[in-house]
Amino acid sequence: MTFAGYSLLPVLPELVLAAGAMALLMLGAFRGQQTTALVTGLAVVLLVITGALVLWLPGGKLTTFGGSFIVDDYARFLKVLALLGSGVTLILSRAYLAEQAKIFEYAILVMLSTVGMMVLISAADLIMLYLGLELMSLALYVVAASHRDDAKSTEAGLKYFVLGALSSGMLLYGASLIYGFTGTVSFAGIAAEAKGGNVGLLFGLVFLLVGLCFKVSAVPFHMWTPDVYEGAPTPVTAFFASAPKVAALAVFTRVALTAFPGIVPQWQQIIVFVSIASMALGSFAAIGQKNIKRLMAYSSIGHMGFALVGLAAGTEQGAQGVLVYIAIYVAMTLGTFAIILAMKRNGRAVETISDFSGLSRTNPMLAFFFAMFLFSLAGIPPLAGFFAKFYVFLAAIKAGLFTLAVIGVVTSVVGAFYYLTIVKVMYFDEPKEAMEPMRLELRVVLAFAGLFTILFFVYPAPLVNAAAAAAKSLF
């Protein structure tokens, strides 16, 4: 299966997903908004089929388009994770699409954004990286403002778009500098040229990393995160917090480790600074938050800081730590958002932390699972979140980054304060009136994410081994 002399087998999953999105767009355009539930259901099926195709592709390393698109174990691992995040988000969005915003385009935008994520994860040169990034981001800007009648949602979309355009410009400027000083756009070619400490190349690298830091919402390019998380509809926030983070962290790691392996000490300084700043801000800024979605925004900034600890190590073990971290983070985040989406009184969603008062007495099961997710996000053993931090800190220590690891542990302790505050509100404050019953799809997501988080320590080998194989393919 070739086109213009290039093999299409490596891009088969992306082609199937894009063609499926176009077909569903036609279905919605001709049949109207009453097809919203059908289109969303078919979109989930398509994401599952795409995931199966990713796993079905022949093993080893596949490349096409002159080496600019690469499918290796690293890409397979992260594509499946991104598809999982997108699929679960669509399942979580069912109530929102049925009751508030009957827009069939929502599922199509999520699918197109996912195509962008998959291209981004497989990018092996700067042009493919930019194409994937823009395809992912343009759909995200629209999804953020999908609730058109809500001023907050529109504002969130506009803020994200303006700041996103700025970051894309910086990333492009960095890419053009790198191309100018190395004479190539491919990561392998850049790695061959980038041996010495060329000042122009370092400038390009800094601008490139600025654009990528924006996408993972790392400090100091996190400004958009709390406002967009709070303003966007809650299912959209759940999407922002899961799948796009996987893709952005994937390309961040691939660029650093495969395009610039010869100048590790130079980019390591940047990553260490960004990591420490993100962990510190994520821990301290969340303490005063009253809105649960804003708190989750600061929590995600902190968690990206912890994930970057693994990348700062610059080793195979560090890359493995990043992959384990992002997989566990996605599970914890989707489970937490299933609970936030279930928080409804008299048909209205409640978002302030005080609304969780006495939840343990009105809904003990929900309170138990929420407490487990919060303990896991804080990194308390034996929950999955503890192992996520354990792997990245271990990689940092083995790479001699003792200060970074110590700061990580200290900020974890500070961060535990605001997670435990919510647990205190649920278990020790006077109860408010009971919440509405939880919808079936939210229960299913909660059950899977909750059991994964609680029982991960029993049999961590499949995830850890898959992450090790994926990390190995980068080196």
C-alpha positions in Angstrom: 0.0 0.0 0.0 1.9 3.0 -1.3 1.2 6.6 -2.3 3.7 8.7 -4.4 6.3 6.1 -3.5 5.8 6.2 0.2 4.4 3.3 2.3 1.1 4.1 3.9 1.2 1.1 6.3 2.7 3.1 9.2 0.1 5.8 8.9 -2.9 3.4 8.5 -4.4 4.1 12.0 -4.3 7.9 11.4 -5.8 7.5 8.0 -8.6 5.3 9.3 -9.4 7.7 12.2 -9.3 10.8 9.9 -11.5 9.1 7.2 -13.9 8.0 10.0 -14.1 11.6 11.3 -14.9 12.9 7.9 -17.6 10.2 7.4 -19.2 11.1 10.7 -19.0 14.8 9.9 -21.1 14.0 6.7 -23.6 12.0 8.7 -24.0 14.8 11.2 -24.2 17.5 8.5 -27.0 15.7 6.6 -29.0 14.3 9.6 -28.7 17.3 12.0 -28.1 17.6 15.7 -30.3 14.6 16.6 -27.4 12.4 15.5 -25.2 13.7 18.5 -25.5 10.4 20.5 -25.0 8.2 17.5 -22.0 10.1 16.2 -20.4 10.1 19.7 -21.0 6.3 20.1 -19.5 5.6 16.6 -16.5 7.9 17.5 -15.7 5.8 20.5 -15.9 2.6 18.4 -13.6 4.2 15.8 -11.1 5.1 18.5 -11.1 1.5 19.7 -10.6 0.2 16.1 -7.7 2.7 15.7 -6.1 1.4 18.9 -6.4 -2.1 17.6 -4.7 -1.1 14.3 -1.9 0.5 16.2 -1.3 -2.8 18.1 -1.7 -4.8 14.8 1.1 -2.9 12.9 4.2 -5.1 12.4 6.7 -5.0 15.3 10.0 -3.1 15.2 10.6 0.3 13.7 8.5 1.5 10.7 9.2 4.7 8.9 7.6 6.6 6.0 7.6 10.0 4.3 11.3 10.0 4.0 11.8 9.1 7.6 9.7 12.0 9.0 7.1 9.7 10.4 8.2 6.9 12.7 6.3 4.1 14.4 8.3 2.3 17.2 7.5 0.8 20.5 7.6 4.3 22.1 5.0 5.6 19.6 2.8 2.5 20.0 2.7 2.8 23.8 1.8 6.5 23.8 -0.7 6.3 20.9 -2.7 3.6 22.7 -2.6 5.8 25.8 -3.8 8.9 23.9 -6.6 7.0 22.2 -7.7 5.6 25.6 -7.8 9.1 27.0 -9.8 10.4 24.1 -12.2 7.5 24.1 -12.9 7.7 27.8 -13.4 11.5 27.6 -16.1 10.9 25.0 -17.8 8.4 27.3 -17.6 10.9 30.1 -19.2 13.6 27.8 -22.4 11.7 27.1 -24.5 13.5 29.7 -23.1 16.9 28.7 -24.0 16.3 25.0 -27.4 14.9 25.8 -28.5 17.6 28.3 -26.5 20.8 27.7 -24.9 21.0 24.3 -26.4 18.9 21.5 -23.5 19.3 19.2 -22.4 16.4 17.0 -19.3 18.2 16.0 -17.8 17.8 19.5 -16.9 14.1 19.0 -15.5 14.9 15.5 -13.3 17.6 16.9 -12.0 15.2 19.6 -11.2 12.6 16.9 -9.4 15.2 14.7 -7.5 16.4 17.7 -6.5 12.8 18.4 -5.3 12.4 14.8 -3.0 15.4 15.5 -1.8 13.7 18.8 -0.9 10.5 16.9 1.0 12.4 14.2 2.8 14.4 17.0 3.8 11.2 18.8 5.3 9.7 15.6 7.0 12.9 14.4 10.6 12.4 13.6 11.3 15.8 12.1 10.4 19.5 12.8 7.8 19.8 10.0 5.8 16.7 11.1 6.0 17.9 14.7 4.5 21.3 13.7 1.8 19.7 11.6 0.8 17.3 14.4 0.9 20.1 17.0 -1.4 22.4 15.0 -3.9 19.7 14.1 -4.2 18.8 17.8 -4.3 22.4 19.0 -6.8 23.9 16.4 -9.4 21.3 17.4 -8.7 22.0 21.1 -9.3 25.7 20.7 -12.8 25.1 19.3 -13.7 22.4 21.8 -12.8 24.8 24.7 -15.4 27.2 23.4 -17.9 24.5 22.5 -20.6 25.7 25.0 -21.4 28.8 22.9 -24.1 30.3 25.2 -21.7 30.3 28.2 -19.5 33.4 28.5 -16.9 31.5 30.6 -16.5 28.8 27.9 -16.1 31.4 25.1 -13.5 33.2 27.2 -11.6 30.0 27.9 -11.5 29.2 24.1 -10.3 32.7 23.3 -7.6 32.8 26.0 -6.4 29.4 24.9 -6.3 30.4 21.2 -4.4 33.7 21.7 -1.8 32.2 24.0 -1.6 29.0 21.9 -0.9 31.1 18.8 1.9 32.9 20.6 3.5 29.6 21.7 3.2 28.2 18.2 5.0 31.2 16.9 7.8 30.8 19.4 8.1 27.1 18.5 8.3 27.9 14.8 10.9 30.5 15.4 13.0 28.0 17.3 12.5 25.4 14.6 13.7 27.8 11.9 16.8 28.7 14.0 17.6 25.0 14.4 17.1 24.4 10.7 19.3 27.4 9.9 22.2 26.3 12.1 22.1 22.5 11.3 20.8 22.5 7.7 18.3 19.8 8.4 14.8 19.3 9.9 15.1 15.6 10.8 15.8 14.7 14.4 18.5 12.2 13.4 20.2 14.9 11.2 20.0 17.5 14.0 21.5 15.0 16.4 24.5 14.4 14.0 25.1 18.2 13.7 24.3 19.3 17.3 27.5 18.1 18.9 29.2 21.3 20.1 27.6 24.1 22.0 26.6 26.2 19.0 25.0 29.4 20.5 22.5 29.8 17.6 21.4 26.2 17.9 20.9 26.7 21.7 18.7 29.7 21.1 16.6 27.6 18.7 16.4 24.9 21.3 15.2 27.3 23.9 12.4 28.7 21.7 11.4 25.1 20.7 11.2 24.1 24.4 9.1 27.2 25.2 6.5 26.0 22.7 6.5 22.5 24.1 6.4 23.8 27.7 3.2 25.7 26.8 1.6 22.5 25.5 2.3 20.5 28.7 1.4 23.7 30.8 4.8 23.8 32.6 5.8 26.9 34.5 6.4 29.7 33.4 4.1 29.0 30.4 1.2 27.7 32.5 -0.8 31.0 32.5 -3.7 29.6 30.4 -4.3 26.5 32.4 -6.4 27.5 35.5 -8.6 29.8 33.5 -9.2 27.4 30.6 -9.8 24.4 33.0 -12.4 26.4 35.0 -14.1 28.1 32.0 -14.3 25.1 29.6 -17.2 22.6 30.1 -16.1 19.9 32.6 -15.9 17.0 30.0 -13.6 19.3 27.9 -11.5 20.0 30.9 -11.2 16.2 31.5 -10.0 15.9 27.9 -7.5 18.7 28.2 -6.1 17.1 31.4 -5.6 13.6 29.8 -4.9 12.9 26.1 -3.2 16.2 24.9 -0.8 16.0 27.9 0.2 12.5 26.7 1.0 13.7 23.2 2.8 16.9 24.3 5.0 15.0 26.9 5.7 12.3 24.2 7.1 14.8 21.7 8.9 16.7 24.5 10.7 13.5 25.4 11.4 12.4 21.8 12.8 15.8 20.8 15.1 16.1 23.8 16.4 12.5 23.7 16.6 11.9 19.9 17.4 15.3 18.4 19.7 16.7 21.1 21.5 13.7 22.7 24.9 15.4 22.1 24.1 18.5 24.2 22.3 16.9 27.2 23.9 19.2 29.9 22.6 22.3 28.0 18.9 21.3 27.8 19.1 19.5 31.1 19.5 22.9 32.9 16.3 24.1 31.3 14.3 21.0 32.1 15.5 21.0 35.7 14.4 24.7 36.1 11.0 24.1 34.5 10.5 21.0 36.5 11.3 22.6 39.9 9.2 25.7 39.1 6.2 23.6 38.0 6.4 21.3 41.1 6.6 24.4 43.4 3.8 26.4 41.8 1.6 23.3 41.5 2.0 22.6 45.2 1.7 26.1 46.6 -0.7 27.9 44.3 -3.4 25.2 44.7 -3.6 25.6 48.5 -6.0 28.6 48.4 -8.3 27.3 45.6 -12.0 27.0 46.2 -13.0 25.7 42.8 -12.2 22.0 42.2 -11.5 22.5 38.5 -8.9 25.2 39.2 -7.4 23.0 41.8 -7.1 20.2 39.2 -5.4 22.7 36.9 -2.7 23.5 39.5 -2.5 19.8 40.3 -1.8 19.0 36.6 0.9 21.8 36.4 2.6 20.1 39.4 2.3 16.6 37.9 3.9 17.7 34.6 6.7 19.0 36.8 7.1 15.6 38.4 7.0 13.9 34.9 9.8 16.2 33.7 12.0 15.0 36.6 12.3 11.7 34.6 13.2 13.6 31.4 15.8 15.7 33.2 17.7 12.6 34.0 18.3 12.2 30.2 18.6 8.4 30.5 16.7 5.3 29.3 15.5 4.8 32.9 14.3 8.4 33.0 12.3 8.0 29.8 10.7 4.8 31.3 9.8 6.8 34.4 8.1 9.5 32.3 6.0 6.8 30.5 4.9 5.1 33.7 4.1 8.5 35.2 1.9 9.7 32.3 0.0 6.4 32.1 -0.8 6.4 35.8 -1.6 10.2 35.7 -4.1 9.7 32.9 -5.9 6.9 34.9 -6.0 9.1 38.1 -7.2 12.2 36.2 -10.0 10.4 34.3 -11.2 8.8 37.5 -11.2 12.1 39.4 -13.1 13.9 36.6 -15.7 11.0 36.6 -16.4 12.0 40.2 -16.4 15.8 39.4 -18.9 15.2 36.6 -21.1 13.2 39.0 -21.4 16.1 41.4 -24.9 17.4 40.6 -27.6 18.8 42.8 -31.1 19.6 41.4 -29.8 19.2 37.9 -27.0 21.7 38.3 -23.3 20.8 38.4 -21.5 21.9 41.6 -17.7 22.8 41.4 -16.7 24.3 44.7 -14.7 22.2 47.2 -17.2 23.0 50.0 -19.9 21.2 48.0 -18.1 17.9 48.9 -19.0 18.5 52.6 -20.0 15.3 54.4 -20.0 13.2 51.1 -18.8 10.2 53.1 -22.2 10.1 54.8 -24.5 10.8 51.8 -22.5 8.7 49.3 -19.8 6.6 51.1 -18.6 4.7 47.9 -18.0 7.9 46.0 -16.2 9.5 48.9 -14.0 6.4 49.3 -13.0 6.4 45.6 -12.4 10.1 45.6 -10.2 9.8 48.7 -8.2 7.1 47.0 -7.6 9.2 43.9 -6.6 12.2 46.0 -4.2 10.0 48.1 -2.8 8.6 44.8 -2.3 12.1 43.3 -0.5 13.1 46.5 1.8 10.1 46.0 0.9 8.1 49.2 1.9 4.4 49.1 0.8 1.8 48.1 -1.4 3.5 45.5 -0.4 3.9 41.9 0.6 7.6 42.2 3.4 6.6 44.6 5.0 4.3 42.0 4.7 7.0 39.4 6.8 9.3 41.5 9.1 6.5 42.7 10.2 5.7 39.1 11.0 9.3 38.1 12.8 10.1 41.4 14.8 6.9 41.1 15.9 7.9 37.6 16.9 11.4 38.8 19.0 10.0 41.7 20.8 7.5 39.4 21.6 10.4 37.1 23.1 12.4 40.0 20.3 15.0 40.2 20.0 14.7 44.0 18.7 18.3 44.6 16.0 17.9 42.0 14.8 14.6 43.7 14.8 16.2 47.2 12.8 19.2 45.9 10.4 16.8 44.3 9.8 15.0 47.6 9.4 18.2 49.5 6.9 19.7 47.0 5.0 16.3 47.1 4.6 16.8 50.9 3.3 20.4 50.4 0.9 19.2 47.7 -0.5 16.5 49.9 -1.9 19.3 52.1 -4.5 20.4 49.6 -5.5 16.9 48.6 -5.9 15.9 52.2 -8.0 19.1 52.8 -10.6 17.8 50.4 -10.6 14.4 52.2 -11.1 16.3 55.5 -14.1 18.2 54.0 -15.7 14.9 52.8 -15.2 13.0 56.0 -15.4 15.5 58.8 -17.6 18.4 57.7 -21.4 18.5 58.1 -23.1 17.0 55.1 -25.0 19.0 52.6 -28.0 17.6 50.7 -27.3 14.4 48.8 -26.1 14.4 45.2 -28.0 13.0 42.3 -27.4 9.3 41.4 -24.3 8.7 39.4 -24.8 7.8 35.7 -23.9 4.4 34.5 -21.0 5.4 32.2 -19.4 7.5 35.0 -19.6 4.5 37.3 -17.9 2.3 34.7 -15.0 4.7 34.2 -14.8 5.3 38.0 -14.6 1.5 38.7 -11.9 0.8 36.1 -9.8 3.9 37.1 -10.3 3.3 40.8 -9.3 -0.4 40.7 -6.3 0.4 38.6 -5.1 3.1 41.1 -5.8 1.0 44.2 -4.5 -2.4 42.9 -1.6 -1.3 40.7 0.9 -2.4 43.3 -0.3 -6.0 43.1 0.9 -6.5 39.5 2.7 -3.5 38.1 4.8 -5.6 35.7 2.8 -5.2 32.5 2.9 -1.4 32.5 6.5 -1.2 33.8 7.7 -3.6 31.2 5.8 -2.0 28.3 7.2 1.4 29.4 10.8 -0.1 29.5 10.4 -1.5 26.0 9.0 1.8 24.7 11.9 3.8 26.3 14.5 1.4 24.9 13.3 2.1 21.4 14.3 5.8 21.8 18.0 5.0 22.4 
